C-alpha cells in the first residue's frame, strides 16, 4: 500500500493557541472530507470544524457568522475567493491563487502562518494611531479655527498652531514604532529582496 498525506504546518498549533489567548475564536472551513478536516483541526487545537463545504457555501457560512461577530477569513485557494470577499477582513498569502489574492484585503508575503498575528498586531496599532491623530487634529482645529475667525488670535499664531498640529501628529505616528519609517527610508533605491513562499493551509 502507498499512503499519501499532508503534515501540519510547524507553527499552526502555536498560532491557533495565541489567537485563542487574544480571545479570537477559530474554526476550520474546508471542502475536504470530515475525517481529514477533524484530524488537522484537532492537531492544531481547533474545535469547530466545517467539512465538505462548497465555495458558495463558505460565503454563506461567513455571512451567518457575521450576524453576531466580525469575521476574518484566511485562505489561498480558488474556492476560498467568495468567502474572502464576504468576510470583514479577507487574508490571503502571496503563494495563493490569483483570484484569492485579488479577493483579499490583506496579502501576506511570507510562508509563516504566524504572520496572521503580525498583521493583526500591526492593524490594531495603526487603528489606535489613526484615532489619536484624528483626535489631535480636531483639538487643534476645533480651538484654532473659531479663535482665528473671531479675531482672538493673530494670523501668525494660527500658522504656528497649524504647524504644531502637523508636527504633533507626525511625532505621534512615529512614537513607539519609528523604525518602520526609518527602515522604509533606508530601502529607497534598493532592490527588493526575493521571498520564498509556501502553502498557506494548516497542512503543508
Backbone as JSON Lines, residues from 0, in Angstrom:
{"i":0,"aa":"X","n":[0.84,-1.2,0.0],"ca":[0.0,0.0,0.0],"c":[0.87,1.24,0.0]}
{"i":1,"aa":"X","n":[0.41,2.27,-0.67],"ca":[1.09,3.55,-0.69],"c":[0.14,4.6,-0.16]}
{"i":2,"aa":"X","n":[0.5,5.23,0.94],"ca":[-0.37,6.22,1.57],"c":[0.26,7.6,1.44]}
{"i":3,"aa":"X","n":[-0.55,8.56,1.06],"ca":[-0.09,9.94,0.93],"c":[-0.9,10.81,1.88]}
{"i":4,"aa":"X","n":[-0.25,11.81,2.44],"ca":[-0.97,12.7,3.35],"c":[-0.22,13.99,3.59]}
{"i":5,"aa":"X","n":[-0.92,14.96,4.13],"ca":[-0.31,16.24,4.47],"c":[0.23,16.2,5.9]}
{"i":6,"aa":"X","n":[1.1,17.14,6.2],"ca":[1.62,17.3,7.56],"c":[1.2,18.66,8.07]}
{"i":7,"aa":"X","n":[0.95,18.74,9.38],"ca":[0.56,20.0,9.98],"c":[1.72,20.99,9.88]}
{"i":8,"aa":"X","n":[1.41,22.22,9.54],"ca":[2.44,23.25,9.47],"c":[3.08,23.44,10.84]}
{"i":9,"aa":"X","n":[4.4,23.68,10.89],"ca":[5.11,23.74,12.18],"c":[4.54,24.77,13.16]}
{"i":10,"aa":"X","n":[4.09,25.91,12.64],"ca":[3.64,26.97,13.54],"c":[2.12,27.03,13.67]}
{"i":11,"aa":"X","n":[1.41,26.04,13.15],"ca":[-0.06,26.1,13.15],"c":[-0.63,26.05,14.57]}
{"i":12,"aa":"X","n":[-0.2,25.07,15.36],"ca":[-0.75,24.91,16.71],"c":[-0.44,26.12,17.58]}
{"i":13,"aa":"X","n":[0.78,26.63,17.5],"ca":[1.17,27.79,18.31],"c":[0.37,29.03,17.89]}
{"i":14,"aa":"X","n":[0.17,29.2,16.59],"ca":[-0.59,30.35,16.1],"c":[-2.03,30.3,16.59]}
{"i":15,"aa":"X","n":[-2.64,29.13,16.52],"ca":[-4.03,28.98,17.0],"c":[-4.11,29.24,18.49]}
{"i":16,"aa":"X","n":[-3.14,28.74,19.24],"ca":[-3.13,28.96,20.69],"c":[-3.02,30.45,21.02]}
{"i":17,"aa":"X","n":[-2.18,31.16,20.29],"ca":[-2.01,32.61,20.52],"c":[-3.29,33.38,20.14]}
{"i":18,"aa":"X","n":[-3.95,32.93,19.09],"ca":[-5.23,33.56,18.72],"c":[-6.26,33.38,19.81]}
{"i":19,"aa":"X","n":[-6.32,32.18,20.35],"ca":[-7.27,31.9,21.43],"c":[-6.96,32.74,22.67]}
{"i":20,"aa":"X","n":[-5.67,32.95,22.96],"ca":[-5.28,33.75,24.12],"c":[-5.68,35.2,23.95]}
{"i":21,"aa":"X","n":[-5.86,35.64,22.7],"ca":[-6.31,37.01,22.42],"c":[-7.84,37.11,22.4]}
{"i":22,"aa":"X","n":[-8.51,35.99,22.66],"ca":[-9.97,35.99,22.66],"c":[-10.58,35.82,21.28]}
{"i":23,"aa":"X","n":[-9.78,35.37,20.33],"ca":[-10.26,35.17,18.95],"c":[-10.61,33.71,18.75]}
{"i":24,"aa":"X","n":[-11.86,33.44,18.4],"ca":[-12.3,32.07,18.15],"c":[-11.87,31.64,16.75]}
{"i":25,"aa":"X","n":[-11.55,30.38,16.59],"ca":[-11.11,29.87,15.3],"c":[-11.97,28.69,14.87]}
{"i":26,"aa":"X","n":[-12.05,28.48,13.57],"ca":[-12.76,27.33,13.03],"c":[-12.14,26.96,11.69]}
{"i":27,"aa":"X","n":[-12.3,25.72,11.32],"ca":[-11.81,25.22,10.04],"c":[-13.0,25.1,9.09]}
{"i":28,"aa":"X","n":[-12.86,25.7,7.93],"ca":[-13.88,25.6,6.88],"c":[-13.18,25.07,5.64]}
{"i":29,"aa":"X","n":[-13.52,23.87,5.21],"ca":[-12.8,23.24,4.12],"c":[-13.71,22.38,3.26]}
{"i":30,"aa":"X","n":[-13.28,22.17,2.06],"ca":[-14.01,21.28,1.16],"c":[-13.57,19.83,1.3]}
{"i":31,"aa":"X","n":[-12.54,19.58,2.11],"ca":[-12.04,18.22,2.32],"c":[-13.03,17.39,3.12]}
{"i":32,"aa":"X","n":[-12.78,16.08,3.16],"ca":[-13.67,15.21,3.91],"c":[-13.54,15.46,5.41]}
{"i":33,"aa":"X","n":[-14.57,15.08,6.13],"ca":[-14.64,15.41,7.55],"c":[-13.54,14.76,8.37]}
{"i":34,"aa":"X","n":[-13.16,13.54,8.01],"ca":[-12.13,12.84,8.77],"c":[-10.81,13.6,8.72]}
{"i":35,"aa":"X","n":[-10.42,14.01,7.52],"ca":[-9.16,14.76,7.37],"c":[-9.25,16.12,8.05]}
{"i":36,"aa":"X","n":[-10.39,16.79,7.89],"ca":[-10.57,18.12,8.49],"c":[-10.47,18.05,10.01]}
{"i":37,"aa":"X","n":[-11.12,17.06,10.61],"ca":[-11.1,16.94,12.07],"c":[-9.72,16.53,12.58]}
{"i":38,"aa":"X","n":[-9.0,15.75,11.8],"ca":[-7.65,15.34,12.2],"c":[-6.74,16.56,12.35]}
{"i":39,"aa":"X","n":[-6.73,17.42,11.33],"ca":[-5.85,18.59,11.36],"c":[-6.36,19.64,12.35]}
{"i":40,"aa":"X","n":[-7.68,19.76,12.46],"ca":[-8.22,20.72,13.42],"c":[-7.86,20.32,14.84]}
{"i":41,"aa":"X","n":[-7.95,19.04,15.14],"ca":[-7.61,18.55,16.47],"c":[-6.12,18.76,16.75]}
{"i":42,"aa":"X","n":[-5.29,18.5,15.76],"ca":[-3.84,18.69,15.93],"c":[-3.48,20.15,16.15]}
{"i":43,"aa":"X","n":[-4.26,21.06,15.55],"ca":[-3.99,22.49,15.68],"c":[-4.68,23.11,16.89]}
{"i":44,"aa":"X","n":[-5.57,22.35,17.53],"ca":[-6.28,22.88,18.7],"c":[-7.55,23.62,18.36]}
{"i":45,"aa":"X","n":[-8.16,23.3,17.22],"ca":[-9.39,23.95,16.78],"c":[-10.56,22.98,16.98]}
{"i":46,"aa":"X","n":[-11.61,23.45,17.63],"ca":[-12.74,22.58,17.94],"c":[-13.82,22.62,16.86]}
{"i":47,"aa":"X","n":[-14.1,23.79,16.32],"ca":[-15.2,23.94,15.36],"c":[-14.72,23.59,13.95]}
{"i":48,"aa":"X","n":[-15.39,22.62,13.33],"ca":[-14.97,22.14,12.01],"c":[-16.18,22.1,11.07]}
{"i":49,"aa":"X","n":[-15.99,22.63,9.86],"ca":[-17.0,22.56,8.81],"c":[-16.32,21.92,7.6]}
{"i":50,"aa":"X","n":[-16.71,20.68,7.3],"ca":[-16.08,19.93,6.21],"c":[-17.02,19.78,5.02]}
{"i":51,"aa":"X","n":[-16.44,19.42,3.88],"ca":[-17.19,19.24,2.63],"c":[-18.04,20.48,2.3]}
{"i":52,"aa":"X","n":[-17.46,21.64,2.47],"ca":[-18.16,22.9,2.22],"c":[-17.79,23.41,0.82]}
{"i":53,"aa":"X","n":[-18.77,23.63,-0.02],"ca":[-18.54,24.15,-1.36],"c":[-18.17,25.63,-1.3]}
{"i":54,"aa":"X","n":[-17.53,26.18,-2.35],"ca":[-17.11,27.58,-2.33],"c":[-18.23,28.56,-1.99]}
{"i":55,"aa":"X","n":[-19.39,28.4,-2.63],"ca":[-20.51,29.31,-2.35],"c":[-21.02,29.13,-0.93]}
{"i":56,"aa":"X","n":[-20.95,27.9,-0.42],"ca":[-21.42,27.64,0.94],"c":[-20.49,28.27,1.98]}
{"i":57,"aa":"X","n":[-19.22,28.41,1.63],"ca":[-18.28,29.08,2.54],"c":[-18.71,30.52,2.76]}
{"i":58,"aa":"X","n":[-19.09,31.2,1.68],"ca":[-19.53,32.59,1.79],"c":[-20.81,32.69,2.61]}
{"i":59,"aa":"X","n":[-21.71,31.72,2.44],"ca":[-22.96,31.71,3.21],"c":[-22.66,31.51,4.69]}
{"i":60,"aa":"X","n":[-21.73,30.62,5.0],"ca":[-21.35,30.37,6.38],"c":[-20.74,31.62,7.02]}
{"i":61,"aa":"X","n":[-19.88,32.3,6.27],"ca":[-19.28,33.55,6.76],"c":[-20.37,34.58,7.04]}
{"i":62,"aa":"X","n":[-21.35,34.66,6.13],"ca":[-22.43,35.64,6.28],"c":[-23.24,35.36,7.56]}
{"i":63,"aa":"X","n":[-23.48,34.1,7.86],"ca":[-24.22,33.75,9.08],"c":[-23.43,34.13,10.33]}
{"i":64,"aa":"X","n":[-22.1,33.91,10.29],"ca":[-21.26,34.26,11.43],"c":[-21.25,35.77,11.64]}
{"i":65,"aa":"X","n":[-21.33,36.52,10.56],"ca":[-21.28,37.98,10.65],"c":[-22.51,38.57,11.32]}
{"i":66,"aa":"X","n":[-23.56,37.77,11.49],"ca":[-24.75,38.26,12.18],"c":[-24.48,38.5,13.66]}
{"i":67,"aa":"X","n":[-23.41,37.89,14.2],"ca":[-23.14,38.05,15.63],"c":[-21.7,38.44,15.95]}
{"i":68,"aa":"X","n":[-20.77,38.25,15.0],"ca":[-19.37,38.61,15.25],"c":[-18.74,39.16,13.97]}
{"i":69,"aa":"X","n":[-17.59,39.8,14.14],"ca":[-16.79,40.18,12.99],"c":[-15.9,39.01,12.6]}
{"i":70,"aa":"X","n":[-15.74,38.8,11.31],"ca":[-15.09,37.58,10.82],"c":[-13.89,37.92,9.94]}
{"i":71,"aa":"X","n":[-12.78,37.25,10.21],"ca":[-11.61,37.29,9.33],"c":[-11.46,35.92,8.7]}
{"i":72,"aa":"X","n":[-11.23,35.88,7.42],"ca":[-11.08,34.62,6.69],"c":[-9.66,34.53,6.15]}
{"i":73,"aa":"X","n":[-9.0,33.4,6.4],"ca":[-7.66,33.15,5.88],"c":[-7.75,32.03,4.86]}
{"i":74,"aa":"X","n":[-7.31,32.27,3.64],"ca":[-7.36,31.25,2.61],"c":[-6.45,31.58,1.45]}
{"i":75,"aa":"X","n":[-6.21,30.59,0.6],"ca":[-5.32,30.83,-0.53],"c":[-5.78,30.15,-1.82]}
{"i":76,"aa":"X","n":[-6.9,29.43,-1.76],"ca":[-7.34,28.68,-2.94],"c":[-8.41,29.4,-3.74]}
{"i":77,"aa":"X","n":[-8.65,28.89,-4.93],"ca":[-9.69,29.45,-5.78],"c":[-11.05,29.35,-5.09]}
{"i":78,"aa":"X","n":[-11.26,28.24,-4.39],"ca":[-12.56,28.04,-3.72],"c":[-12.73,28.9,-2.48]}
{"i":79,"aa":"X","n":[-11.67,29.6,-2.06],"ca":[-11.77,30.49,-0.9],"c":[-12.16,31.91,-1.29]}
{"i":80,"aa":"X","n":[-12.12,32.22,-2.57],"ca":[-12.34,33.6,-3.03],"c":[-13.68,34.18,-2.57]}
{"i":81,"aa":"X","n":[-14.81,33.47,-2.73],"ca":[-16.09,34.06,-2.28],"c":[-16.11,34.37,-0.78]}
{"i":82,"aa":"X","n":[-15.53,33.49,0.02],"ca":[-15.5,33.7,1.47],"c":[-14.58,34.86,1.83]}
{"i":83,"aa":"X","n":[-13.46,34.99,1.12],"ca":[-12.53,36.1,1.37],"c":[-13.2,37.44,1.09]}
{"i":84,"aa":"X","n":[-14.01,37.48,0.05],"ca":[-14.72,38.71,-0.29],"c":[-15.83,39.0,0.72]}
{"i":85,"aa":"X","n":[-16.48,37.97,1.22],"ca":[-17.6,38.15,2.14],"c":[-17.14,38.56,3.54]}
{"i":86,"aa":"X","n":[-15.99,38.06,3.98],"ca":[-15.51,38.31,5.34],"c":[-15.25,39.8,5.57]}
{"i":87,"aa":"X","n":[-15.3,40.2,6.84],"ca":[-14.96,41.57,7.19],"c":[-13.52,41.89,6.82]}
{"i":88,"aa":"X","n":[-12.65,40.91,7.02],"ca":[-11.25,41.02,6.59],"c":[-10.86,39.72,5.93]}
{"i":89,"aa":"X","n":[-10.49,39.8,4.67],"ca":[-10.0,38.63,3.95],"c":[-8.48,38.64,3.91]}
{"i":90,"aa":"X","n":[-7.86,37.55,4.32],"ca":[-6.4,37.46,4.38],"c":[-5.93,36.33,3.47]}
{"i":91,"aa":"X","n":[-5.09,36.66,2.5],"ca":[-4.54,35.66,1.59],"c":[-3.02,35.7,1.65]}
{"i":92,"aa":"X","n":[-2.4,34.66,1.13],"ca":[-0.95,34.58,1.1],"c":[-0.46,34.73,-0.34]}
{"i":93,"aa":"X","n":[0.74,35.26,-0.48],"ca":[1.28,35.54,-1.8],"c":[1.44,34.32,-2.67]}
{"i":94,"aa":"X","n":[1.49,33.14,-2.05],"ca":[1.64,31.9,-2.82],"c":[0.31,31.34,-3.29]}
{"i":95,"aa":"X","n":[-0.79,32.02,-2.92],"ca":[-2.12,31.51,-3.25],"c":[-2.52,31.77,-4.68]}
{"i":96,"aa":"X","n":[-3.71,31.33,-5.01],"ca":[-4.27,31.55,-6.35],"c":[-4.5,33.04,-6.59]}
{"i":97,"aa":"X","n":[-4.36,33.45,-7.83],"ca":[-4.5,34.87,-8.17],"c":[-5.86,35.43,-7.76]}
{"i":98,"aa":"X","n":[-6.92,34.63,-7.96],"ca":[-8.25,35.13,-7.62],"c":[-8.42,35.29,-6.1]}
{"i":99,"aa":"X","n":[-7.74,34.45,-5.33],"ca":[-7.78,34.59,-3.87],"c":[-7.06,35.87,-3.45]}
{"i":100,"aa":"X","n":[-5.93,36.15,-4.07],"ca":[-5.18,37.36,-3.76],"c":[-5.99,38.6,-4.13]}
{"i":101,"aa":"X","n":[-6.66,38.55,-5.28],"ca":[-7.48,39.69,-5.7],"c":[-8.68,39.9,-4.78]}
{"i":102,"aa":"X","n":[-9.17,38.83,-4.18],"ca":[-10.37,38.92,-3.35],"c":[-10.08,39.36,-1.93]}
{"i":103,"aa":"X","n":[-8.82,39.27,-1.51],"ca":[-8.46,39.53,-0.12],"c":[-8.19,41.01,0.13]}
{"i":104,"aa":"X","n":[-8.29,41.38,1.4],"ca":[-7.97,42.75,1.83],"c":[-6.51,42.86,2.24]}
{"i":105,"aa":"X","n":[-5.95,41.76,2.77],"ca":[-4.59,41.73,3.27],"c":[-3.84,40.61,2.58]}
{"i":106,"aa":"X","n":[-2.63,40.9,2.09],"ca":[-1.79,39.89,1.46],"c":[-0.55,39.71,2.3]}
{"i":107,"aa":"X","n":[-0.27,38.48,2.72],"ca":[0.92,38.16,3.5],"c":[1.93,37.51,2.57]}
{"i":108,"aa":"X","n":[3.15,38.06,2.55],"ca":[4.13,37.66,1.54],"c":[5.09,36.58,1.98]}
{"i":109,"aa":"X","n":[5.06,36.18,3.25],"ca":[5.94,35.09,3.66],"c":[5.14,33.82,3.88]}
{"i":110,"aa":"X","n":[5.82,32.76,4.27],"ca":[5.15,31.47,4.38],"c":[4.77,31.11,5.82]}
{"i":111,"aa":"X","n":[4.92,32.05,6.74],"ca":[4.62,31.79,8.15],"c":[3.14,32.01,8.42]}
{"i":112,"aa":"X","n":[2.49,31.01,8.98],"ca":[1.09,31.16,9.39],"c":[0.98,32.17,10.53]}
{"i":113,"aa":"X","n":[2.04,32.27,11.34],"ca":[2.05,33.23,12.44],"c":[2.04,34.67,11.95]}
{"i":114,"aa":"X","n":[2.3,34.89,10.67],"ca":[2.25,36.25,10.13],"c":[0.85,36.85,10.23]}
{"i":115,"aa":"X","n":[-0.16,35.99,10.35],"ca":[-1.52,36.48,10.58],"c":[-1.58,37.27,11.88]}
{"i":116,"aa":"X","n":[-0.87,36.8,12.9],"ca":[-0.81,37.51,14.18],"c":[-0.07,38.83,14.03]}
{"i":117,"aa":"X","n":[0.99,38.83,13.23],"ca":[1.72,40.08,12.99],"c":[0.82,41.1,12.31]}
{"i":118,"aa":"X","n":[0.04,40.65,11.33],"ca":[-0.88,41.55,10.63],"c":[-1.93,42.09,11.59]}
{"i":119,"aa":"X","n":[-2.42,41.23,12.48],"ca":[-3.41,41.65,13.48],"c":[-2.83,42.71,14.4]}
{"i":120,"aa":"X","n":[-1.61,42.49,14.86],"ca":[-0.96,43.45,15.75],"c":[-0.73,44.79,15.07]}
{"i":121,"aa":"X","n":[-0.23,44.76,13.84],"ca":[0.03,45.99,13.11],"c":[-1.26,46.76,12.84]}
{"i":122,"aa":"X","n":[-2.33,46.04,12.5],"ca":[-3.6,46.7,12.19],"c":[-4.18,47.38,13.43]}
{"i":123,"aa":"X","n":[-4.12,46.72,14.58],"ca":[-4.63,47.31,15.82],"c":[-3.81,48.54,16.2]}
{"i":124,"aa":"X","n":[-2.51,48.44,16.07],"ca":[-1.63,49.58,16.38],"c":[-1.93,50.75,15.45]}
{"i":125,"aa":"X","n":[-2.08,50.45,14.16],"ca":[-2.34,51.5,13.17],"c":[-3.69,52.17,13.44]}
{"i":126,"aa":"X","n":[-4.7,51.37,13.8],"ca":[-6.02,51.94,14.08],"c":[-5.96,52.88,15.28]}
{"i":127,"aa":"X","n":[-5.24,52.47,16.34],"ca":[-5.11,53.34,17.5],"c":[-4.44,54.65,17.13]}
{"i":128,"aa":"X","n":[-3.42,54.59,16.3],"ca":[-2.71,55.81,15.89],"c":[-3.62,56.71,15.05]}
{"i":129,"aa":"X","n":[-4.44,56.12,14.21],"ca":[-5.37,56.91,13.4],"c":[-6.36,57.66,14.3]}
{"i":130,"aa":"X","n":[-6.9,56.96,15.28],"ca":[-7.85,57.58,16.21],"c":[-7.18,58.72,16.97]}
{"i":131,"aa":"X","n":[-5.96,58.47,17.46],"ca":[-5.23,59.51,18.19],"c":[-4.95,60.72,17.31]}
{"i":132,"aa":"X","n":[-4.53,60.49,16.06],"ca":[-4.2,61.6,15.17],"c":[-5.43,62.41,14.78]}
{"i":133,"aa":"X","n":[-6.54,61.73,14.54],"ca":[-7.78,62.45,14.23],"c":[-8.22,63.29,15.43]}
{"i":134,"aa":"X","n":[-8.07,62.74,16.63],"ca":[-8.42,63.49,17.84],"c":[-7.55,64.72,18.0]}
{"i":135,"aa":"X","n":[-6.24,64.56,17.76],"ca":[-5.33,65.71,17.84],"c":[-5.7,66.78,16.82]}
{"i":136,"aa":"X","n":[-6.02,66.35,15.6],"ca":[-6.38,67.31,14.56],"c":[-7.64,68.08,14.92]}
{"i":137,"aa":"X","n":[-8.65,67.38,15.46],"ca":[-9.88,68.04,15.85],"c":[-9.65,69.01,17.02]}
{"i":138,"aa":"X","n":[-8.77,68.63,17.95],"ca":[-8.49,69.51,19.08],"c":[-7.84,70.82,18.62]}
{"i":139,"aa":"X","n":[-6.83,70.69,17.76],"ca":[-6.14,71.88,17.26],"c":[-7.08,72.74,16.43]}
{"i":140,"aa":"X","n":[-7.77,72.12,15.48],"ca":[-8.63,72.89,14.58],"c":[-9.92,73.35,15.27]}
{"i":141,"aa":"X","n":[-10.42,72.53,16.2],"ca":[-11.63,72.91,16.9],"c":[-11.45,74.16,17.75]}
{"i":142,"aa":"X","n":[-10.25,74.33,18.27],"ca":[-9.96,75.52,19.07],"c":[-9.41,76.65,18.18]}
{"i":143,"aa":"X","n":[-8.51,76.29,17.27],"ca":[-7.82,77.3,16.47],"c":[-8.69,78.04,15.47]}
{"i":144,"aa":"X","n":[-9.55,77.31,14.76],"ca":[-10.37,77.96,13.72],"c":[-11.36,78.96,14.31]}
{"i":145,"aa":"X","n":[-12.12,78.6,15.35],"ca":[-13.02,79.61,15.94],"c":[-12.25,80.81,16.51]}
{"i":146,"aa":"X","n":[-11.09,80.53,17.12],"ca":[-10.31,81.62,17.7],"c":[-9.81,82.57,16.61]}
{"i":147,"aa":"X","n":[-9.36,82.02,15.49],"ca":[-8.87,82.85,14.39],"c":[-10.02,83.59,13.71]}
{"i":148,"aa":"X","n":[-11.16,82.92,13.57],"ca":[-12.31,83.54,12.89],"c":[-12.88,84.7,13.69]}
{"i":149,"aa":"X","n":[-12.8,84.62,15.0],"ca":[-13.35,85.7,15.83],"c":[-12.31,86.76,16.18]}
{"i":150,"aa":"X","n":[-11.09,86.59,15.68],"ca":[-10.04,87.59,15.91],"c":[-9.4,87.51,17.27]}
{"i":151,"aa":"X","n":[-9.56,86.39,17.99],"ca":[-8.96,86.26,19.31],"c":[-7.46,86.03,19.25]}
{"i":152,"aa":"X","n":[-6.98,85.51,18.09],"ca":[-5.54,85.3,17.92],"c":[-5.11,85.94,16.61]}
{"i":153,"aa":"X","n":[-3.84,86.34,16.58],"ca":[-3.29,86.9,15.36],"c":[-3.09,85.79,14.33]}
{"i":154,"aa":"X","n":[-3.18,86.09,13.03],"ca":[-2.99,85.06,12.0],"c":[-1.67,84.32,12.12]}
{"i":155,"aa":"X","n":[-0.63,85.03,12.54],"ca":[0.67,84.38,12.64],"c":[0.65,83.24,13.66]}
{"i":156,"aa":"X","n":[-0.12,83.45,14.76],"ca":[-0.23,82.4,15.76],"c":[-1.09,81.23,15.26]}
{"i":157,"aa":"X","n":[-2.02,81.53,14.35],"ca":[-2.77,80.46,13.7],"c":[-1.88,79.59,12.85]}
{"i":158,"aa":"X","n":[-0.92,80.21,12.15],"ca":[0.03,79.44,11.35],"c":[0.92,78.58,12.24]}
{"i":159,"aa":"X","n":[1.33,79.16,13.37],"ca":[2.16,78.39,14.31],"c":[1.39,77.19,14.86]}
{"i":160,"aa":"X","n":[0.11,77.42,15.18],"ca":[-0.71,76.33,15.7],"c":[-0.88,75.23,14.67]}
{"i":161,"aa":"X","n":[-1.06,75.62,13.4],"ca":[-1.21,74.61,12.35],"c":[0.06,73.79,12.2]}
{"i":162,"aa":"X","n":[1.21,74.47,12.23],"ca":[2.49,73.75,12.16],"c":[2.66,72.82,13.35]}
{"i":163,"aa":"X","n":[2.26,73.28,14.53],"ca":[2.35,72.43,15.73],"c":[1.44,71.22,15.61]}
{"i":164,"aa":"X","n":[0.26,71.41,15.0],"ca":[-0.67,70.3,14.81],"c":[-0.06,69.23,13.92]}
{"i":165,"aa":"X","n":[0.48,69.65,12.78],"ca":[1.08,68.7,11.85],"c":[2.27,67.99,12.48]}
{"i":166,"aa":"X","n":[3.1,68.75,13.21],"ca":[4.28,68.17,13.85],"c":[3.9,67.16,14.93]}
{"i":167,"aa":"X","n":[2.9,67.48,15.73],"ca":[2.49,66.57,16.8],"c":[1.91,65.28,16.23]}
{"i":168,"aa":"X","n":[1.17,65.39,15.14],"ca":[0.61,64.19,14.5],"c":[1.73,63.32,13.92]}
{"i":169,"aa":"X","n":[2.72,63.97,13.31],"ca":[3.85,63.24,12.74],"c":[4.64,62.51,13.83]}
{"i":170,"aa":"X","n":[4.92,63.2,14.93],"ca":[5.66,62.59,16.03],"c":[4.86,61.45,16.66]}
{"i":171,"aa":"X","n":[3.56,61.66,16.82],"ca":[2.71,60.61,17.4],"c":[2.69,59.37,16.51]}
{"i":172,"aa":"X","n":[2.71,59.57,15.2],"ca":[2.7,58.44,14.27],"c":[3.97,57.61,14.39]}
{"i":173,"aa":"X","n":[5.1,58.28,14.63],"ca":[6.38,57.58,14.74],"c":[6.61,57.01,16.13]}
{"i":174,"aa":"X","n":[5.87,57.5,17.11],"ca":[6.12,57.12,18.5],"c":[5.92,55.62,18.72]}
{"i":175,"aa":"X","n":[6.95,54.99,19.23],"ca":[6.86,53.57,19.55],"c":[7.35,52.66,18.43]}
{"i":176,"aa":"X","n":[7.08,53.03,17.16],"ca":[7.5,52.18,16.05],"c":[8.09,53.01,14.92]}
{"i":177,"aa":"X","n":[8.9,53.95,15.29],"ca":[9.54,54.8,14.29],"c":[10.47,54.05,13.36]}
{"i":178,"aa":"X","n":[10.89,52.84,13.79],"ca":[11.79,52.07,12.94],"c":[11.14,51.7,11.61]}
{"i":179,"aa":"X","n":[9.79,51.58,11.58],"ca":[9.11,51.29,10.32],"c":[9.4,52.39,9.29]}
{"i":180,"aa":"X","n":[9.31,53.63,9.76],"ca":[9.52,54.78,8.87],"c":[10.96,54.84,8.41]}
{"i":181,"aa":"X","n":[11.9,54.71,9.36],"ca":[13.31,54.86,9.01],"c":[13.81,53.67,8.19]}
{"i":182,"aa":"X","n":[13.26,52.48,8.44],"ca":[13.62,51.32,7.63],"c":[13.15,51.52,6.19]}
{"i":183,"aa":"X","n":[11.93,52.08,6.04],"ca":[11.41,52.34,4.7],"c":[12.27,53.36,3.97]}
{"i":184,"aa":"X","n":[12.69,54.41,4.68],"ca":[13.57,55.42,4.07],"c":[14.89,54.78,3.63]}
{"i":185,"aa":"X","n":[15.39,53.87,4.46],"ca":[16.67,53.23,4.15],"c":[16.63,52.31,2.94]}
{"i":186,"aa":"X","n":[15.44,51.85,2.57],"ca":[15.34,50.93,1.44],"c":[15.1,51.65,0.11]}
{"i":187,"aa":"X","n":[14.96,52.97,0.15],"ca":[14.73,53.72,-1.09],"c":[15.91,53.54,-2.03]}
{"i":188,"aa":"X","n":[15.63,53.13,-3.25],"ca":[16.67,52.94,-4.25],"c":[17.32,51.58,-4.23]}
{"i":189,"aa":"X","n":[16.93,50.71,-3.26],"ca":[17.5,49.38,-3.18],"c":[16.54,48.37,-3.81]}
{"i":190,"aa":"X","n":[17.13,47.3,-4.36],"ca":[16.32,46.24,-4.96],"c":[15.63,45.47,-3.86]}
{"i":191,"aa":"X","n":[14.38,45.11,-4.08],"ca":[13.62,44.34,-3.09],"c":[14.16,42.93,-3.0]}
{"i":192,"aa":"X","n":[14.35,42.37,-1.78],"ca":[14.84,41.0,-1.65],"c":[13.81,40.0,-2.12]}
{"i":193,"aa":"X","n":[14.28,38.88,-2.63],"ca":[13.36,37.82,-3.08],"c":[12.8,37.1,-1.87]}
{"i":194,"aa":"X","n":[11.57,36.63,-2.01],"ca":[10.89,35.95,-0.89],"c":[10.4,34.59,-1.35]}
{"i":195,"aa":"X","n":[10.66,33.59,-0.53],"ca":[10.18,32.25,-0.83],"c":[8.89,32.02,-0.06]}
{"i":196,"aa":"X","n":[7.84,31.63,-0.75],"ca":[6.56,31.42,-0.1],"c":[6.12,29.99,-0.32]}
{"i":197,"aa":"X","n":[5.26,29.52,0.6],"ca":[4.81,28.14,0.5],"c":[3.32,28.03,0.73]}
{"i":198,"aa":"X","n":[2.89,26.86,1.17],"ca":[1.47,26.6,1.37],"c":[0.92,27.46,2.48]}
{"i":199,"aa":"X","n":[-0.35,27.78,2.38],"ca":[-0.97,28.63,3.39],"c":[-2.02,27.9,4.2]}
{"i":200,"aa":"X","n":[-2.14,26.64,4.02],"ca":[-3.12,25.88,4.79],"c":[-2.53,25.49,6.13]}
{"i":201,"aa":"X","n":[-3.36,24.94,7.04],"ca":[-2.85,24.39,8.28],"c":[-1.87,23.27,7.97]}
{"i":202,"aa":"X","n":[-2.16,22.54,6.89],"ca":[-1.27,21.46,6.48],"c":[-0.42,21.94,5.31]}
{"i":203,"aa":"X","n":[0.83,21.52,5.3],"ca":[1.74,21.93,4.23],"c":[2.1,20.73,3.38]}
